[in-house]
Amino acid sequence: AMHRTLTDLGVAPAHLAGHSYGELVALAVAGALDPKELLELSAARGRAILAAAGDDPGTMAAVSASASDVRSALNGTPVVIANINSPQQTVISGPTPAIEEAVAVLKKAGLRAVPIPVACAFHSPVVSDAARRLETELAERTVGSPHLPVWSNATATPYPLGAGRVREMIAE
């Protein structure tokens, strides 16, 4: 809707990007996904993630520190860096008990760490099985090559051309 509004005002993108779920929206704007199927695909993505998460969907926490400082403080803790939002904000993700322990470890190290109220441990191994479920859903959807560069969160490069590779990257 925002893209349509901006287009009506004469604003046209040269490149697109979206954070996490927003990447699907960017792909729809770029013509790689059918905008009419976006809500259905969104719901399928959510179902796949929650099904993969299982009994402990995990959680996330925002840390006011660089990724390298977080890695150093959490050496050996079973959590992952899910997002590097800025040079001084890193998001960690993982099983609920591991994140609770990590937050305590980070605070003892003098770093500010705040749990984030989320549905599950996004961008972590907790939800990795969602990729296979999403691949099945994407096989039934209209997918093509983007007409504009869409920058991937995972690779920090534009999506490649070709429906098959776009499907793989979305599922990943």
C-alpha positions in Angstrom: 0.0 0.0 0.0 2.8 2.4 0.8 4.5 1.6 -2.5 1.3 2.4 -4.4 0.9 5.6 -2.5 4.5 6.7 -3.2 4.2 5.7 -6.8 1.0 7.8 -7.1 3.1 10.7 -5.8 5.7 10.1 -8.4 8.3 8.4 -6.2 9.9 5.4 -7.8 12.5 3.1 -6.2 15.8 2.3 -7.8 16.7 -0.4 -5.3 14.6 -2.2 -2.7 15.2 -3.9 0.7 13.2 -5.1 3.6 14.1 -6.3 7.0 13.2 -10.0 7.6 9.5 -10.3 6.5 9.8 -6.9 4.7 12.0 -8.7 2.2 8.9 -10.5 0.9 7.2 -7.1 0.4 10.2 -5.7 -1.4 10.2 -8.8 -3.7 6.5 -8.2 -4.5 7.2 -4.5 -5.3 10.0 -5.6 -7.6 7.7 -8.1 -9.4 9.3 -11.3 -8.2 6.2 -12.2 -6.2 2.6 -11.7 -7.1 1.2 -9.0 -4.8 -2.1 -10.8 -4.9 -0.5 -13.8 -3.3 1.6 -11.9 -0.8 -0.9 -12.2 2.1 -1.3 -16.0 1.5 2.4 -16.4 1.3 2.8 -14.4 4.5 0.4 -16.6 6.4 2.2 -19.7 5.0 5.5 -18.3 6.2 4.2 -17.7 9.7 2.7 -21.2 9.9 6.0 -22.7 8.7 8.0 -20.8 11.3 5.7 -21.6 14.2 5.5 -25.3 13.2 9.3 -25.5 13.0 9.7 -23.9 16.4 7.8 -26.6 18.2 7.2 -26.7 21.9 9.7 -24.0 22.9 9.5 -21.4 20.2 12.4 -19.6 21.7 12.9 -15.9 22.0 15.2 -12.9 21.2 16.9 -10.1 23.0 18.4 -6.7 21.9 21.9 -6.0 23.1 23.3 -2.4 23.2 26.7 -3.5 22.0 28.6 -4.4 18.8 28.4 -7.9 17.4 32.0 -8.6 18.3 31.5 -7.5 22.0 28.4 -9.8 22.1 30.3 -12.7 20.7 33.1 -12.2 23.2 30.7 -12.0 26.1 28.7 -15.0 25.0 31.6 -17.3 24.1 30.1 -20.9 24.3 26.5 -19.8 24.9 24.1 -21.7 22.6 22.5 -18.5 21.1 23.1 -16.9 17.7 23.4 -13.4 16.5 20.3 -12.9 14.5 20.6 -9.3 13.4 23.2 -6.6 13.5 20.9 -3.6 13.5 23.6 -1.0 13.9 27.2 -0.8 15.1 26.0 -0.7 18.7 22.8 -2.9 18.5 22.9 -6.6 18.1 20.0 -9.0 18.4 20.5 -12.5 19.7 18.1 -15.4 19.2 17.7 -19.0 20.5 15.9 -21.3 22.9 14.2 -19.5 25.7 16.4 -20.8 28.6 19.5 -20.0 26.5 18.4 -16.4 25.9 17.6 -15.9 29.5 21.0 -17.2 30.5 22.7 -15.0 27.8 20.9 -11.9 29.0 22.2 -12.6 32.5 25.7 -13.2 31.2 25.6 -10.0 29.1 24.4 -7.9 32.1 27.2 -9.3 34.3 29.6 -8.2 31.5 28.2 -4.7 31.8 26.2 -4.8 28.6 22.5 -3.7 28.3 20.4 -6.6 27.1 16.6 -6.5 26.9 14.3 -9.4 25.9 12.2 -8.7 22.9 8.5 -9.9 23.0 8.4 -12.1 19.8 6.5 -15.1 18.7 9.7 -17.2 18.4 13.5 -17.2 17.9 13.5 -15.8 14.4 16.7 -16.0 12.4 18.0 -19.0 14.4 18.4 -22.7 14.2 15.2 -23.0 16.3 13.2 -22.2 13.2 15.5 -23.6 10.5 13.1 -26.4 9.6 10.7 -23.7 8.3 12.8 -23.5 5.1 11.7 -26.9 3.9 8.0 -26.2 4.6 8.3 -22.8 2.9 9.9 -24.4 -0.2 6.8 -26.5 -0.6 4.6 -23.5 -0.4 6.7 -21.4 -2.8 6.6 -24.2 -5.4 2.8 -23.5 -5.7 3.3 -19.7 -5.9 4.0 -17.3 -8.8 7.7 -16.4 -8.5 9.9 -14.6 -11.0 13.0 -12.5 -11.3 12.9 -9.1 -9.6 12.7 -6.1 -12.1 14.7 -4.0 -9.6 17.6 -4.9 -7.3 16.2 -6.3 -4.1 19.0 -6.5 -1.4 19.0 -9.7 0.6 19.3 -9.6 4.4 21.3 -12.8 4.4 23.9 -12.1 1.7 23.9 -8.3 1.6 23.8 -8.6 -2.2 20.9 -8.3 -4.7 18.7 -11.3 -5.3 19.8 -13.2 -8.4 17.6 -13.5 -11.5 15.7 -16.7 -12.0 12.6 -18.0 -10.2 14.4 -21.1 -8.8 17.1 -19.2 -7.0 14.6 -16.6 -5.7 12.5 -19.4 -4.2 15.6 -20.9 -2.6 16.7 -17.6 -1.1 13.2 -16.8 0.3 13.0 -20.2 1.9 16.5 -19.8 3.4 
